[in-house]
């Protein structure tokens, strides 16, 4: 079970997810395509983009690689 995030943490996760979604769309990828390229489930990607998941560094690394950017480029 996940702990309750503070409002600032929730806002940060949402901003991270929005940045990932923006970069994904700019790359012309769907969530499914990014999922297939990274090995991360489409549902997990969707949850990250909606701010419902706190991705690990390795998950961010896989997403960044799939998008052709660095991990720091994912940060809002």
mmCIF file of the N, C-alpha and C atoms, coordinates in Angstrom:
data_MODEL
# 
_entry.id   MODEL 
# 
loop_
_atom_site.group_PDB 
_atom_site.id 
_atom_site.type_symbol 
_atom_site.label_atom_id 
_atom_site.label_alt_id 
_atom_site.label_comp_id 
_atom_site.label_asym_id 
_atom_site.label_entity_id 
_atom_site.label_seq_id 
_atom_site.pdbx_PDB_ins_code 
_atom_site.Cartn_x 
_atom_site.Cartn_y 
_atom_site.Cartn_z 
_atom_site.occupancy 
_atom_site.B_iso_or_equiv 
_atom_site.pdbx_formal_charge 
_atom_site.auth_seq_id 
_atom_site.auth_comp_id 
_atom_site.auth_asym_id 
_atom_site.auth_atom_id 
_atom_site.pdbx_PDB_model_num 
ATOM 1   N N  . UNK A 1 1  ? 0.841  -1.182 0.000   1.00 0.00 ? 1  UNK A N  1 
ATOM 2   C CA . UNK A 1 1  ? 0.000  0.000  0.000   1.00 0.00 ? 1  UNK A CA 1 
ATOM 3   C C  . UNK A 1 1  ? 0.885  1.244  0.000   1.00 0.00 ? 1  UNK A C  1 
ATOM 4   N N  . UNK A 1 2  ? 0.512  2.212  -0.756  1.00 0.00 ? 2  UNK A N  1 
ATOM 5   C CA . UNK A 1 2  ? 1.353  3.393  -0.835  1.00 0.00 ? 2  UNK A CA 1 
ATOM 6   C C  . UNK A 1 2  ? 0.945  4.403  0.224   1.00 0.00 ? 2  UNK A C  1 
ATOM 7   N N  . UNK A 1 3  ? 1.928  5.131  0.690   1.00 0.00 ? 3  UNK A N  1 
ATOM 8   C CA . UNK A 1 3  ? 1.652  6.131  1.718   1.00 0.00 ? 3  UNK A CA 1 
ATOM 9   C C  . UNK A 1 3  ? 1.003  7.346  1.076   1.00 0.00 ? 3  UNK A C  1 
ATOM 10  N N  . UNK A 1 4  ? 0.379  8.146  1.885   1.00 0.00 ? 4  UNK A N  1 
ATOM 11  C CA . UNK A 1 4  ? -0.224 9.381  1.379   1.00 0.00 ? 4  UNK A CA 1 
ATOM 12  C C  . UNK A 1 4  ? 0.868  10.409 1.140   1.00 0.00 ? 4  UNK A C  1 
ATOM 13  N N  . UNK A 1 5  ? 0.866  10.976 -0.055  1.00 0.00 ? 5  UNK A N  1 
ATOM 14  C CA . UNK A 1 5  ? 1.837  12.021 -0.371  1.00 0.00 ? 5  UNK A CA 1 
ATOM 15  C C  . UNK A 1 5  ? 1.335  13.354 0.143   1.00 0.00 ? 5  UNK A C  1 
ATOM 16  N N  . UNK A 1 6  ? 2.275  14.235 0.387   1.00 0.00 ? 6  UNK A N  1 
ATOM 17  C CA . UNK A 1 6  ? 1.917  15.604 0.742   1.00 0.00 ? 6  UNK A CA 1 
ATOM 18  C C  . UNK A 1 6  ? 1.417  16.298 -0.526  1.00 0.00 ? 6  UNK A C  1 
ATOM 19  N N  . UNK A 1 7  ? 0.720  17.413 -0.383  1.00 0.00 ? 7  UNK A N  1 
ATOM 20  C CA . UNK A 1 7  ? 0.278  18.144 -1.581  1.00 0.00 ? 7  UNK A CA 1 
ATOM 21  C C  . UNK A 1 7  ? 1.438  18.510 -2.512  1.00 0.00 ? 7  UNK A C  1 
ATOM 22  N N  . UNK A 1 8  ? 2.591  18.883 -1.940  1.00 0.00 ? 8  UNK A N  1 
ATOM 23  C CA . UNK A 1 8  ? 3.746  19.226 -2.775  1.00 0.00 ? 8  UNK A CA 1 
ATOM 24  C C  . UNK A 1 8  ? 4.255  18.000 -3.535  1.00 0.00 ? 8  UNK A C  1 
ATOM 25  N N  . UNK A 1 9  ? 4.260  16.854 -2.884  1.00 0.00 ? 9  UNK A N  1 
ATOM 26  C CA . UNK A 1 9  ? 4.699  15.626 -3.554  1.00 0.00 ? 9  UNK A CA 1 
ATOM 27  C C  . UNK A 1 9  ? 3.732  15.250 -4.672  1.00 0.00 ? 9  UNK A C  1 
ATOM 28  N N  . UNK A 1 10 ? 2.436  15.361 -4.419  1.00 0.00 ? 10 UNK A N  1 
ATOM 29  C CA . UNK A 1 10 ? 1.440  15.064 -5.449  1.00 0.00 ? 10 UNK A CA 1 
ATOM 30  C C  . UNK A 1 10 ? 1.617  15.985 -6.652  1.00 0.00 ? 10 UNK A C  1 
ATOM 31  N N  . UNK A 1 11 ? 1.841  17.264 -6.378  1.00 0.00 ? 11 UNK A N  1 
ATOM 32  C CA . UNK A 1 11 ? 2.045  18.246 -7.445  1.00 0.00 ? 11 UNK A CA 1 
ATOM 33  C C  . UNK A 1 11 ? 3.307  17.916 -8.249  1.00 0.00 ? 11 UNK A C  1 
ATOM 34  N N  . UNK A 1 12 ? 4.350  17.495 -7.558  1.00 0.00 ? 12 UNK A N  1 
ATOM 35  C CA . UNK A 1 12 ? 5.604  17.141 -8.228  1.00 0.00 ? 12 UNK A CA 1 
ATOM 36  C C  . UNK A 1 12 ? 5.442  15.922 -9.118  1.00 0.00 ? 12 UNK A C  1 
ATOM 37  N N  . UNK A 1 13 ? 4.715  14.913 -8.629  1.00 0.00 ? 13 UNK A N  1 
ATOM 38  C CA . UNK A 1 13 ? 4.483  13.721 -9.444  1.00 0.00 ? 13 UNK A CA 1 
ATOM 39  C C  . UNK A 1 13 ? 3.638  14.044 -10.670 1.00 0.00 ? 13 UNK A C  1 
ATOM 40  N N  . UNK A 1 14 ? 2.660  14.915 -10.503 1.00 0.00 ? 14 UNK A N  1 
ATOM 41  C CA . UNK A 1 14 ? 1.832  15.321 -11.633 1.00 0.00 ? 14 UNK A CA 1 
ATOM 42  C C  . UNK A 1 14 ? 2.665  16.094 -12.659 1.00 0.00 ? 14 UNK A C  1 
ATOM 43  N N  . UNK A 1 15 ? 3.523  16.996 -12.195 1.00 0.00 ? 15 UNK A N  1 
ATOM 44  C CA . UNK A 1 15 ? 4.379  17.766 -13.106 1.00 0.00 ? 15 UNK A CA 1 
ATOM 45  C C  . UNK A 1 15 ? 5.345  16.842 -13.857 1.00 0.00 ? 15 UNK A C  1 
ATOM 46  N N  . UNK A 1 16 ? 5.899  15.856 -13.167 1.00 0.00 ? 16 UNK A N  1 
ATOM 47  C CA . UNK A 1 16 ? 6.783  14.877 -13.801 1.00 0.00 ? 16 UNK A CA 1 
ATOM 48  C C  . UNK A 1 16 ? 6.025  14.118 -14.886 1.00 0.00 ? 16 UNK A C  1 
ATOM 49  N N  . UNK A 1 17 ? 4.841  13.650 -14.543 1.00 0.00 ? 17 UNK A N  1 
ATOM 50  C CA . UNK A 1 17 ? 4.038  12.906 -15.508 1.00 0.00 ? 17 UNK A CA 1 
ATOM 51  C C  . UNK A 1 17 ? 3.670  13.738 -16.722 1.00 0.00 ? 17 UNK A C  1 
ATOM 52  N N  . UNK A 1 18 ? 3.334  14.983 -16.491 1.00 0.00 ? 18 UNK A N  1 
ATOM 53  C CA . UNK A 1 18 ? 2.974  15.871 -17.602 1.00 0.00 ? 18 UNK A CA 1 
ATOM 54  C C  . UNK A 1 18 ? 4.172  16.103 -18.520 1.00 0.00 ? 18 UNK A C  1 
ATOM 55  N N  . UNK A 1 19 ? 5.357  16.230 -17.940 1.00 0.00 ? 19 UNK A N  1 
ATOM 56  C CA . UNK A 1 19 ? 6.566  16.425 -18.748 1.00 0.00 ? 19 UNK A CA 1 
ATOM 57  C C  . UNK A 1 19 ? 6.858  15.187 -19.586 1.00 0.00 ? 19 UNK A C  1 
ATOM 58  N N  . UNK A 1 20 ? 6.713  14.010 -18.989 1.00 0.00 ? 20 UNK A N  1 
ATOM 59  C CA . UNK A 1 20 ? 6.930  12.763 -19.727 1.00 0.00 ? 20 UNK A CA 1 
ATOM 60  C C  . UNK A 1 20 ? 5.927  12.655 -20.867 1.00 0.00 ? 20 UNK A C  1 
ATOM 61  N N  . UNK A 1 21 ? 4.663  12.951 -20.596 1.00 0.00 ? 21 UNK A N  1 
ATOM 62  C CA . UNK A 1 21 ? 3.630  12.880 -21.638 1.00 0.00 ? 21 UNK A CA 1 
ATOM 63  C C  . UNK A 1 21 ? 3.930  13.851 -22.772 1.00 0.00 ? 21 UNK A C  1 
ATOM 64  N N  . UNK A 1 22 ? 4.370  15.063 -22.423 1.00 0.00 ? 22 UNK A N  1 
ATOM 65  C CA . UNK A 1 22 ? 4.710  16.066 -23.440 1.00 0.00 ? 22 UNK A CA 1 
ATOM 66  C C  . UNK A 1 22 ? 5.851  15.577 -24.326 1.00 0.00 ? 22 UNK A C  1 
ATOM 67  N N  . UNK A 1 23 ? 6.908  15.063 -23.711 1.00 0.00 ? 23 UNK A N  1 
ATOM 68  C CA . UNK A 1 23 ? 8.047  14.565 -24.479 1.00 0.00 ? 23 UNK A CA 1 
ATOM 69  C C  . UNK A 1 23 ? 7.666  13.356 -25.329 1.00 0.00 ? 23 UNK A C  1 
ATOM 70  N N  . UNK A 1 24 ? 6.808  12.505 -24.800 1.00 0.00 ? 24 UNK A N  1 
ATOM 71  C CA . UNK A 1 24 ? 6.347  11.331 -25.555 1.00 0.00 ? 24 UNK A CA 1 
ATOM 72  C C  . UNK A 1 24 ? 5.581  11.774 -26.796 1.00 0.00 ? 24 UNK A C  1 
ATOM 73  N N  . UNK A 1 25 ? 4.674  12.727 -26.619 1.00 0.00 ? 25 UNK A N  1 
ATOM 74  C CA . UNK A 1 25 ? 3.891  13.220 -27.764 1.00 0.00 ? 25 UNK A CA 1 
ATOM 75  C C  . UNK A 1 25 ? 4.793  13.924 -28.776 1.00 0.00 ? 25 UNK A C  1 
ATOM 76  N N  . UNK A 1 26 ? 5.763  14.708 -28.297 1.00 0.00 ? 26 UNK A N  1 
ATOM 77  C CA . UNK A 1 26 ? 6.704  15.378 -29.205 1.00 0.00 ? 26 UNK A CA 1 
ATOM 78  C C  . UNK A 1 26 ? 7.503  14.369 -30.018 1.00 0.00 ? 26 UNK A C  1 
ATOM 79  N N  . UNK A 1 27 ? 7.789  13.219 -29.414 1.00 0.00 ? 27 UNK A N  1 
ATOM 80  C CA . UNK A 1 27 ? 8.528  12.158 -30.104 1.00 0.00 ? 27 UNK A CA 1 
ATOM 81  C C  . UNK A 1 27 ? 7.616  11.369 -31.053 1.00 0.00 ? 27 UNK A C  1 
ATOM 82  N N  . UNK A 1 28 ? 6.323  11.683 -31.024 1.00 0.00 ? 28 UNK A N  1 
ATOM 83  C CA . UNK A 1 28 ? 5.377  10.995 -31.901 1.00 0.00 ? 28 UNK A CA 1 
ATOM 84  C C  . UNK A 1 28 ? 5.053  9.581  -31.460 1.00 0.00 ? 28 UNK A C  1 
ATOM 85  N N  . UNK A 1 29 ? 5.175  9.323  -30.151 1.00 0.00 ? 29 UNK A N  1 
ATOM 86  C CA . UNK A 1 29 ? 4.934  7.984  -29.621 1.00 0.00 ? 29 UNK A CA 1 
ATOM 87  C C  . UNK A 1 29 ? 3.622  7.918  -28.856 1.00 0.00 ? 29 UNK A C  1 
ATOM 88  N N  . UNK A 1 30 ? 2.977  6.790  -28.951 1.00 0.00 ? 30 UNK A N  1 
ATOM 89  C CA . UNK A 1 30 ? 1.820  6.516  -28.104 1.00 0.00 ? 30 UNK A CA 1 
ATOM 90  C C  . UNK A 1 30 ? 2.329  5.864  -26.815 1.00 0.00 ? 30 UNK A C  1 
ATOM 91  N N  . UNK A 1 31 ? 1.457  5.770  -25.839 1.00 0.00 ? 31 UNK A N  1 
ATOM 92  C CA . UNK A 1 31 ? 1.846  5.066  -24.611 1.00 0.00 ? 31 UNK A CA 1 
ATOM 93  C C  . UNK A 1 31 ? 2.174  3.611  -24.932 1.00 0.00 ? 31 UNK A C  1 
ATOM 94  N N  . UNK A 1 32 ? 1.431  3.021  -25.850 1.00 0.00 ? 32 UNK A N  1 
ATOM 95  C CA . UNK A 1 32 ? 1.683  1.620  -26.220 1.00 0.00 ? 32 UNK A CA 1 
ATOM 96  C C  . UNK A 1 32 ? 3.063  1.467  -26.858 1.00 0.00 ? 32 UNK A C  1 
ATOM 97  N N  . UNK A 1 33 ? 3.407  2.357  -27.770 1.00 0.00 ? 33 UNK A N  1 
ATOM 98  C CA . UNK A 1 33 ? 4.713  2.284  -28.424 1.00 0.00 ? 33 UNK A CA 1 
ATOM 99  C C  . UNK A 1 33 ? 5.838  2.457  -27.409 1.00 0.00 ? 33 UNK A C  1 
ATOM 100 N N  . UNK A 1 34 ? 5.695  3.435  -26.506 1.00 0.00 ? 34 UNK A N  1 
ATOM 101 C CA . UNK A 1 34 ? 6.705  3.633  -25.467 1.00 0.00 ? 34 UNK A CA 1 
ATOM 102 C C  . UNK A 1 34 ? 6.788  2.401  -24.571 1.00 0.00 ? 34 UNK A C  1 
ATOM 103 N N  . UNK A 1 35 ? 5.661  1.811  -24.290 1.00 0.00 ? 35 UNK A N  1 
ATOM 104 C CA . UNK A 1 35 ? 5.626  0.593  -23.488 1.00 0.00 ? 35 UNK A CA 1 
ATOM 105 C C  . UNK A 1 35 ? 6.416  -0.527 -24.150 1.00 0.00 ? 35 UNK A C  1 
ATOM 106 N N  . UNK A 1 36 ? 6.194  -0.707 -25.427 1.00 0.00 ? 36 UNK A N  1 
ATOM 107 C CA . UNK A 1 36 ? 6.888  -1.776 -26.155 1.00 0.00 ? 36 UNK A CA 1 
ATOM 108 C C  . UNK A 1 36 ? 8.388  -1.503 -26.248 1.00 0.00 ? 36 UNK A C  1 
ATOM 109 N N  . UNK A 1 37 ? 8.769  -0.251 -26.361 1.00 0.00 ? 37 UNK A N  1 
ATOM 110 C CA . UNK A 1 37 ? 10.187 0.103  -26.466 1.00 0.00 ? 37 UNK A CA 1 
ATOM 111 C C  . UNK A 1 37 ? 10.923 0.001  -25.135 1.00 0.00 ? 37 UNK A C  1 
ATOM 112 N N  . UNK A 1 38 ? 10.213 0.197  -24.031 1.00 0.00 ? 38 UNK A N  1 
ATOM 113 C CA . UNK A 1 38 ? 10.863 0.237  -22.722 1.00 0.00 ? 38 UNK A CA 1 
ATOM 114 C C  . UNK A 1 38 ? 10.652 -1.012 -21.877 1.00 0.00 ? 38 UNK A C  1 
ATOM 115 N N  . UNK A 1 39 ? 9.646  -1.808 -22.217 1.00 0.00 ? 39 UNK A N  1 
ATOM 116 C CA . UNK A 1 39 ? 9.319  -2.964 -21.385 1.00 0.00 ? 39 UNK A CA 1 
ATOM 117 C C  . UNK A 1 39 ? 8.520  -2.593 -20.145 1.00 0.00 ? 39 UNK A C  1 
ATOM 118 N N  . UNK A 1 40 ? 8.051  -1.360 -20.097 1.00 0.00 ? 40 UNK A N  1 
ATOM 119 C CA . UNK A 1 40 ? 7.209  -0.891 -18.987 1.00 0.00 ? 40 UNK A CA 1 
ATOM 120 C C  . UNK A 1 40 ? 5.769  -0.994 -19.463 1.00 0.00 ? 40 UNK A C  1 
ATOM 121 N N  . UNK A 1 41 ? 4.892  -1.536 -18.648 1.00 0.00 ? 41 UNK A N  1 
ATOM 122 C CA . UNK A 1 41 ? 3.519  -1.731 -19.100 1.00 0.00 ? 41 UNK A CA 1 
ATOM 123 C C  . UNK A 1 41 ? 2.855  -0.396 -19.442 1.00 0.00 ? 41 UNK A C  1 
ATOM 124 N N  . UNK A 1 42 ? 1.933  -0.454 -20.392 1.00 0.00 ? 42 UNK A N  1 
ATOM 125 C CA . UNK A 1 42 ? 1.194  0.742  -20.799 1.00 0.00 ? 42 UNK A CA 1 
ATOM 126 C C  . UNK A 1 42 ? 0.450  1.325  -19.601 1.00 0.00 ? 42 UNK A C  1 
ATOM 127 N N  . UNK A 1 43 ? -0.105 0.478  -18.767 1.00 0.00 ? 43 UNK A N  1 
ATOM 128 C CA . UNK A 1 43 ? -0.826 0.934  -17.575 1.00 0.00 ? 43 UNK A CA 1 
ATOM 129 C C  . UNK A 1 43 ? 0.109  1.685  -16.630 1.00 0.00 ? 43 UNK A C  1 
ATOM 130 N N  . UNK A 1 44 ? 1.324  1.169  -16.459 1.00 0.00 ? 44 UNK A N  1 
ATOM 131 C CA . UNK A 1 44 ? 2.297  1.821  -15.583 1.00 0.00 ? 44 UNK A CA 1 
ATOM 132 C C  . UNK A 1 44 ? 2.681  3.190  -16.157 1.00 0.00 ? 44 UNK A C  1 
ATOM 133 N N  . UNK A 1 45 ? 2.904  3.262  -17.460 1.00 0.00 ? 45 UNK A N  1 
ATOM 134 C CA . UNK A 1 45 ? 3.225  4.542  -18.099 1.00 0.00 ? 45 UNK A CA 1 
ATOM 135 C C  . UNK A 1 45 ? 2.070  5.516  -17.918 1.00 0.00 ? 45 UNK A C  1 
ATOM 136 N N  . UNK A 1 46 ? 0.853  5.046  -18.125 1.00 0.00 ? 46 UNK A N  1 
ATOM 137 C CA . UNK A 1 46 ? -0.315 5.902  -17.950 1.00 0.00 ? 46 UNK A CA 1 
ATOM 138 C C  . UNK A 1 46 ? -0.398 6.425  -16.519 1.00 0.00 ? 46 UNK A C  1 
ATOM 139 N N  . UNK A 1 47 ? -0.179 5.543  -15.551 1.00 0.00 ? 47 UNK A N  1 
ATOM 140 C CA . UNK A 1 47 ? -0.220 5.955  -14.137 1.00 0.00 ? 47 UNK A CA 1 
ATOM 141 C C  . UNK A 1 47 ? 0.864  6.984  -13.819 1.00 0.00 ? 47 UNK A C  1 
ATOM 142 N N  . UNK A 1 48 ? 2.049  6.832  -14.393 1.00 0.00 ? 48 UNK A N  1 
ATOM 143 C CA . UNK A 1 48 ? 3.123  7.808  -14.181 1.00 0.00 ? 48 UNK A CA 1 
ATOM 144 C C  . UNK A 1 48 ? 2.711  9.147  -14.781 1.00 0.00 ? 48 UNK A C  1 
ATOM 145 N N  . UNK A 1 49 ? 2.197  9.119  -16.015 1.00 0.00 ? 49 UNK A N  1 
ATOM 146 C CA . UNK A 1 49 ? 1.804  10.364 -16.681 1.00 0.00 ? 49 UNK A CA 1 
ATOM 147 C C  . UNK A 1 49 ? 0.662  11.077 -15.967 1.00 0.00 ? 49 UNK A C  1 
ATOM 148 N N  . UNK A 1 50 ? -0.171 10.343 -15.268 1.00 0.00 ? 50 UNK A N  1 
ATOM 149 C CA . UNK A 1 50 ? -1.283 10.937 -14.524 1.00 0.00 ? 50 UNK A CA 1 
ATOM 150 C C  . UNK A 1 50 ? -0.892 11.316 -13.094 1.00 0.00 ? 50 UNK A C  1 
ATOM 151 N N  . UNK A 1 51 ? 0.373  11.069 -12.720 1.00 0.00 ? 51 UNK A N  1 
ATOM 152 C CA . UNK A 1 51 ? 0.836  11.418 -11.381 1.00 0.00 ? 51 UNK A CA 1 
ATOM 153 C C  . UNK A 1 51 ? 0.404  10.443 -10.312 1.00 0.00 ? 51 UNK A C  1 
ATOM 154 N N  . UNK A 1 52 ? -0.027 9.255  -10.715 1.00 0.00 ? 52 UNK A N  1 
ATOM 155 C CA . UNK A 1 52 ? -0.501 8.258  -9.750  1.00 0.00 ? 52 UNK A CA 1 
ATOM 156 C C  . UNK A 1 52 ? 0.591  7.307  -9.281  1.00 0.00 ? 52 UNK A C  1 
ATOM 157 N N  . UNK A 1 53 ? 1.754  7.365  -9.919  1.00 0.00 ? 53 UNK A N  1 
ATOM 158 C CA . UNK A 1 53 ? 2.873  6.495  -9.548  1.00 0.00 ? 53 UNK A CA 1 
ATOM 159 C C  . UNK A 1 53 ? 4.123  7.325  -9.343  1.00 0.00 ? 53 UNK A C  1 
ATOM 160 N N  . UNK A 1 54 ? 4.955  6.878  -8.441  1.00 0.00 ? 54 UNK A N  1 
ATOM 161 C CA . UNK A 1 54 ? 6.250  7.491  -8.195  1.00 0.00 ? 54 UNK A CA 1 
ATOM 162 C C  . UNK A 1 54 ? 7.289  6.547  -8.804  1.00 0.00 ? 54 UNK A C  1 
ATOM 163 N N  . UNK A 1 55 ? 7.745  6.844  -10.029 1.00 0.00 ? 55 UNK A N  1 
ATOM 164 C CA . UNK A 1 55 ? 8.645  5.908  -10.703 1.00 0.00 ? 55 UNK A CA 1 
ATOM 165 C C  . UNK A 1 55 ? 10.028 5.881  -10.061 1.00 0.00 ? 55 UNK A C  1 
ATOM 166 N N  . UNK A 1 56 ? 10.647 4.718  -10.106 1.00 0.00 ? 56 UNK A N  1 
ATOM 167 C CA . UNK A 1 56 ? 12.015 4.584  -9.617  1.00 0.00 ? 56 UNK A CA 1 
ATOM 168 C C  . UNK A 1 56 ? 12.975 5.225  -10.618 1.00 0.00 ? 56 UNK A C  1 
ATOM 169 N N  . UNK A 1 57 ? 14.197 5.401  -10.193 1.00 0.00 ? 57 UNK A N  1 
ATOM 170 C CA . UNK A 1 57 ? 15.212 5.961  -11.080 1.00 0.00 ? 57 UNK A CA 1 
ATOM 171 C C  . UNK A 1 57 ? 15.387 5.073  -12.309 1.00 0.00 ? 57 UNK A C  1 
ATOM 172 N N  . UNK A 1 58 ? 15.409 3.761  -12.109 1.00 0.00 ? 58 UNK A N  1 
ATOM 173 C CA . UNK A 1 58 ? 15.607 2.863  -13.247 1.00 0.00 ? 58 UNK A CA 1 
ATOM 174 C C  . UNK A 1 58 ? 14.441 2.924  -14.226 1.00 0.00 ? 58 UNK A C  1 
ATOM 175 N N  . UNK A 1 59 ? 13.236 3.117  -13.716 1.00 0.00 ? 59 UNK A N  1 
ATOM 176 C CA . UNK A 1 59 ? 12.085 3.298  -14.598 1.00 0.00 ? 59 UNK A CA 1 
ATOM 177 C C  . UNK A 1 59 ? 12.232 4.594  -15.382 1.00 0.00 ? 59 UNK A C  1 
ATOM 178 N N  . UNK A 1 60 ? 12.639 5.659  -14.720 1.00 0.00 ? 60 UNK A N  1 
ATOM 179 C CA . UNK A 1 60 ? 12.873 6.927  -15.418 1.00 0.00 ? 60 UNK A CA 1 
ATOM 180 C C  . UNK A 1 60 ? 13.972 6.776  -16.463 1.00 0.00 ? 60 UNK A C  1 
ATOM 181 N N  . UNK A 1 61 ? 15.004 6.016  -16.150 1.00 0.00 ? 61 UNK A N  1 
ATOM 182 C CA . UNK A 1 61 ? 16.090 5.781  -17.098 1.00 0.00 ? 61 UNK A CA 1 
ATOM 183 C C  . UNK A 1 61 ? 15.574 5.052  -18.342 1.00 0.00 ? 61 UNK A C  1 
ATOM 184 N N  . UNK A 1 62 ? 14.733 4.062  -18.154 1.00 0.00 ? 62 UNK A N  1 
ATOM 185 C CA . UNK A 1 62 ? 14.159 3.332  -19.291 1.00 0.00 ? 62 UNK A CA 1 
ATOM 186 C C  . UNK A 1 62 ? 13.257 4.236  -20.126 1.00 0.00 ? 62 UNK A C  1 
ATOM 187 N N  . UNK A 1 63 ? 12.468 5.071  -19.464 1.00 0.00 ? 63 UNK A N  1 
ATOM 188 C CA . UNK A 1 63 ? 11.598 5.995  -20.194 1.00 0.00 ? 63 UNK A CA 1 
ATOM 189 C C  . UNK A 1 63 ? 12.444 6.997  -20.975 1.00 0.00 ? 63 UNK A C  1 
ATOM 190 N N  . UNK A 1 64 ? 13.452 7.558  -20.329 1.00 0.00 ? 64 UNK A N  1 
ATOM 191 C CA . UNK A 1 64 ? 14.320 8.524  -21.004 1.00 0.00 ? 64 UNK A CA 1 
ATOM 192 C C  . UNK A 1 64 ? 14.988 7.895  -22.220 1.00 0.00 ? 64 UNK A C  1 
ATOM 193 N N  . UNK A 1 65 ? 15.486 6.692  -22.077 1.00 0.00 ? 65 UNK A N  1 
ATOM 194 C CA . UNK A 1 65 ? 16.118 5.997  -23.191 1.00 0.00 ? 65 UNK A CA 1 
ATOM 195 C C  . UNK A 1 65 ? 15.119 5.785  -24.322 1.00 0.00 ? 65 UNK A C  1 
ATOM 196 N N  . UNK A 1 66 ? 13.905 5.374  -23.976 1.00 0.00 ? 66 UNK A N  1 
ATOM 197 C CA . UNK A 1 66 ? 12.859 5.181  -24.988 1.00 0.00 ? 66 UNK A CA 1 
ATOM 198 C C  . UNK A 1 66 ? 12.478 6.453  -25.716 1.00 0.00 ? 66 UNK A C  1 
ATOM 199 N N  . UNK A 1 67 ? 12.630 7.589  -25.032 1.00 0.00 ? 67 UNK A N  1 
ATOM 200 C CA . UNK A 1 67 ? 12.294 8.870  -25.634 1.00 0.00 ? 67 UNK A CA 1 
ATOM 201 C C  . UNK A 1 67 ? 13.501 9.535  -26.288 1.00 0.00 ? 67 UNK A C  1 
ATOM 202 N N  . UNK A 1 68 ? 14.686 8.961  -26.089 1.00 0.00 ? 68 UNK A N  1 
ATOM 203 C CA . UNK A 1 68 ? 15.891 9.544  -26.666 1.00 0.00 ? 68 UNK A CA 1 
ATOM 204 C C  . UNK A 1 68 ? 16.348 10.811 -25.976 1.00 0.00 ? 68 UNK A C  1 
ATOM 205 N N  . UNK A 1 69 ? 16.079 10.904 -24.671 1.00 0.00 ? 69 UNK A N  1 
ATOM 206 C CA . UNK A 1 69 ? 16.483 12.061 -23.879 1.00 0.00 ? 69 UNK A CA 1 
ATOM 207 C C  . UNK A 1 69 ? 17.215 11.589 -22.638 1.00 0.00 ? 69 UNK A C  1 
ATOM 208 N N  . UNK A 1 70 ? 17.731 12.526 -21.851 1.00 0.00 ? 70 UNK A N  1 
ATOM 209 C CA . UNK A 1 70 ? 18.370 12.157 -20.581 1.00 0.00 ? 70 UNK A CA 1 
ATOM 210 C C  . UNK A 1 70 ? 17.322 12.178 -19.469 1.00 0.00 ? 70 UNK A C  1 
ATOM 211 N N  . UNK A 1 71 ? 17.649 11.558 -18.361 1.00 0.00 ? 71 UNK A N  1 
ATOM 212 C CA . UNK A 1 71 ? 16.732 11.563 -17.221 1.00 0.00 ? 71 UNK A CA 1 
ATOM 213 C C  . UNK A 1 71 ? 16.461 12.990 -16.767 1.00 0.00 ? 71 UNK A C  1 
ATOM 214 N N  . UNK A 1 72 ? 17.477 13.846 -16.777 1.00 0.00 ? 72 UNK A N  1 
ATOM 215 C CA . UNK A 1 72 ? 17.259 15.226 -16.329 1.00 0.00 ? 72 UNK A CA 1 
ATOM 216 C C  . UNK A 1 72 ? 16.273 15.959 -17.238 1.00 0.00 ? 72 UNK A C  1 
ATOM 217 N N  . UNK A 1 73 ? 16.165 15.544 -18.503 1.00 0.00 ? 73 UNK A N  1 
ATOM 218 C CA . UNK A 1 73 ? 15.192 16.169 -19.410 1.00 0.00 ? 73 UNK A CA 1 
ATOM 219 C C  . UNK A 1 73 ? 13.752 15.820 -19.028 1.00 0.00 ? 73 UNK A C  1 
ATOM 220 N N  . UNK A 1 74 ? 13.563 14.761 -18.264 1.00 0.00 ? 74 UNK A N  1 
ATOM 221 C CA . UNK A 1 74 ? 12.224 14.365 -17.833 1.00 0.00 ? 74 UNK A CA 1 
ATOM 222 C C  . UNK A 1 74 ? 11.730 15.224 -16.678 1.00 0.00 ? 74 UNK A C  1 
ATOM 223 N N  . UNK A 1 75 ? 12.669 15.828 -15.960 1.00 0.00 ? 75 UNK A N  1 
ATOM 224 C CA . UNK A 1 75 ? 12.278 16.586 -14.774 1.00 0.00 ? 75 UNK A CA 1 
ATOM 225 C C  . UNK A 1 75 ? 11.654 17.919 -15.145 1.00 0.00 ? 75 UNK A C  1 
ATOM 226 N N  . UNK A 1 76 ? 10.570 18.270 -14.445 1.00 0.00 ? 76 UNK A N  1 
ATOM 227 C CA . UNK A 1 76 ? 9.881  19.533 -14.766 1.00 0.00 ? 76 UNK A CA 1 
ATOM 228 C C  . UNK A 1 76 ? 10.697 20.749 -14.376 1.00 0.00 ? 76 UNK A C  1 
# 
